Amino acid sequence: MEKSLDLSVVPSIELEKYLGTWYEIARFDHRFERGLVGVTANYTMREDGLIKVTNSGFQDSLQVLTSNQLEKPKFRMQNKILS
């Protein structure tokens, strides 16, 4: 018997709870993290509603900033579908 998945959309999300520093426990082999250990991603909200993402990690005991990008959340602090 197959299980059906509940793919319903949550009515709201508190984006602030997801902001901050996230520490990886596993990852896919992305080119910008290759050879790094202790990788983190830091998410901060800008005044214009964009999310600034700063990824960093360590290579040969030196901290490396691997990516600094902006993400445009489709929900912009509203109750919409996350994608």
C-alpha positions, 0 to 999 in steps of 0.5 A: 500500500502506498503512502500519500504525502501531505503537500499542503502549503503552510498558512504562514511562516516566520522567516526571522526564525530561519535567519542567522548562521546555519552549520552544515552536517552534510552537503552535496558537492557544490563547486564553491564548497569543494575542499572546505570543512566547517562550512556555514551559511549566514542568512540576514534580511536587508531593508529592501526585503532581499536575503543576504547569504554569506557562505564560508568555510575553512581550508588548510586552517584558513577561513575562506569566504566562498559566496556572498549573494542576494536571494529574493524570497518570493514571499517577501515576508508574506504568506505565499508558497515557498519555492 
